[in-house]
Amino acid sequence: MALATYAVVRAGNNWTVKYDKQNYGTYKTQQDAVNNAIKTAHRVGEQGHDAQVLVQGIDNRLRVE
């Protein structure tokens, strides 16, 4: 089964969670977006799927949360 990857990335002055080439939600803070992505990843995990959350850093690189 494929790994579900949720990426928290900058969207202008806000943050969004990107999954499968689509943006989900607009968040004022990076932490709000991270919290939502982690909750989603946990729900997916409870259904038996592997998931991870990546977060865009100030250098624009993604790191595993």
SVG drawing of the C-alpha trace seen along z (x, -y; Angstrom):
<svg xmlns="http://www.w3.org/2000/svg" viewBox="-10 -37 27 39">
<polyline fill="none" stroke="black" stroke-width="0.4" points="0.0,0.0 1.3,-3.5 2.4,-5.9 0.0,-8.8 2.1,-12.0 0.7,-15.2 2.9,-18.3 2.4,-21.5 3.5,-24.3 3.4,-28.0 0.5,-29.4 1.1,-33.2 0.8,-34.6 -1.0,-31.4 -0.3,-27.7 -2.0,-24.7 -1.9,-20.9 -1.1,-19.4 -2.1,-15.9 -2.2,-14.2 -1.4,-17.4 -4.3,-19.3 -4.4,-21.8 -6.7,-21.2 -7.5,-24.1 -6.0,-27.5 -4.4,-28.2 -3.1,-31.4 -0.2,-29.6 2.1,-26.8 1.4,-25.1 -2.4,-25.0 -1.7,-23.4 0.7,-20.9 -1.8,-20.0 -4.5,-19.3 -2.1,-17.2 -1.1,-15.1 -4.7,-14.5 -5.5,-13.4 -2.4,-11.2 -3.5,-9.5 -7.0,-8.9 -5.5,-7.3 -3.2,-5.2 -6.1,-3.9 -7.6,-2.7 -4.4,-0.6 -2.6,-2.9 0.9,-4.3 1.1,-8.1 3.6,-10.8 3.6,-14.6 6.2,-16.8 6.7,-20.5 8.2,-23.2 11.1,-24.9 12.4,-28.5 14.8,-27.1 11.8,-25.7 13.0,-22.2 10.5,-19.6 11.3,-17.8 9.5,-14.9 7.3,-16.0"/>
</svg>
